[in-house]
Amino acid sequence: MERITPVWLYSKVNVEELKDNLSKTECKYKQIILEYLKNLNFRTAYTTERVFDFVKNKETDIPMVAYEDGKYYWDDREIYYFEKYNLKLNDNFIQYVIKKMEDIK
């Protein structure tokens, strides 16, 4: 399976790389992508770990949940950074989601 972002957010996060992949510009398809990323049908694992905000250097109260859709995998870290800081996502993932969401409608 493929990751949805070029940034490694799992262990030993490179904070500078993370910050380099945050954007001041919101993705044109942000709401559609968030709807897809938060789909309860894709949840695969829960942990007691919380999302850590490396920009503010503090832990959030957001529990960590892992997701996958058969092609891509992600967790609440990617959702958090995409929603709050406009984390850049891989173009192929964005196109994949747009196509999937269009097929549903």
PyMOL commands that set and color helices and strands:
alter all, ss='L'
color gray80, all
select helices_A, chain A and resi 15-20+30-37+40-42+76-85+91-104
alter helices_A, ss='H'
color red, helices_A
select strands_A, chain A and resi 2-3+43-53+58-68+72-75
alter strands_A, ss='S'
color yellow, strands_A
deselect
rebuild
show_as cartoon
